[in-house]
């Protein structure tokens, strides 16, 4: 989501230290039940500001953070999905615990993986997780190709490859983004798309045990969104009998509506 706040309006960032020593930048706003937001690909903490405001306005404390290799957070070469799980655990610990975690897109995959690993997420709200249950998407060769592009200093090309071959954007749309300078603006996040790809690859053809946390789970999707995400959300809710599926008319095309998403969470907390 786009960040509409000014730097002066944003809470100051603090730092949590992950298990491998990587610094993870986070901030909190509001009061009430604590909800930790986990962003999707190609986004930083500031991009979650509208969701954080929606949660705050609904009487909750919202926590936003930069996943590793993004924004104010650090990185370590060769980081794995387990390192990202440890990052989320460190943020939860640093803010004094979570009543809930709200993950969007690949952030929903990370939140789910963390909950399955018994991280104390509280209730789990998963917004359109791109889980490849059928194994029709990319494989490990694609992840290594992305890393090769980053290692060669071709960061914008890595972002383009991720958008085209992982997200599924049309090639002409990706090239238009290159021509407009958008790919260059996103290039500093290139290493993070490798981590997103590794994370989602781990859930490829997921078995029920891989997606069945002990935590209460609510799967959220827009009424109008991409067919793959409709199928993934509905399949996840079907695989986990205790999960609740919420179809949100206000959220569309993989963009969670801040007000309605906050209301969904508030009603269940």
ABEGO torsion letter per residue (X at the ends): XBBABBAAABBBBBBBBBAAGBBBBBBBBEBEBBBBBBBBBGBBAAAAAAAAAAAAAAGBBBBBBBBBGBEABBBBBGBBAAAAAAAAAAAAAAAGEBABBBBBEAAAAAAAAAAAAGBBAEBBBBBGBBBBAAGABBBAAAAAAAAAAAAAGBAAAAAAAAAAAAAGBBAAAAAAAAAAGAAAAAAAAAAAAAAAAAAAAAABGBBAAAABBABBBBBBBBABBBAAAAAAAAAAAAABAABBBBBBAABBGGBBBAAAAAAAAAAAX
